[in-house]
């Protein structure tokens, strides 16, 4: 928690990345309320913009266009004042978007969670709009871990 508090005191934004079910939304909401900083929930932002749920957007536009939608949502984020950002699990696939998040006014925290816990929280990955890239859940998990670690400034297994 000290890393978060120190960065907030230095007027930096904080972005949480990780697999669906890792606790990004819960943690972001908690930190936003605790420090009275605006929250950007990327999935909610997309749902409002498209007036549909993520699942409906995914079904309507398909996986490739959904990736573009998610990347563009990242690029819409400004870093003029501190905020807490909760991303979708697949943001790490968008190099352009991740470069936008990787800036001097923002830190990226990877919420690392083991595969079995994620399976329980997401009902074996069936209750989320997930970009699978034609992979099985365990293979997706193993692929994404490398990308989350690549972009993370910090890796936390537990914050709160």
Secondary structure, 3 states (H helix, E strand, C coil): CHHHHHHHHCCCEEEEECCCCCCHHHHHHHHHHHHCCCEEEHHHHHHHHHCCCHHHHHHHHHHHHHHHHHHHHHHCCCCCCCCEEECCCCHHHCHHHHHHHCCCCEEEEEECCCHHHHHHHCCCCCCCCCCCCCCCHHHHHHHHHHHHHHHCCEEECCCC
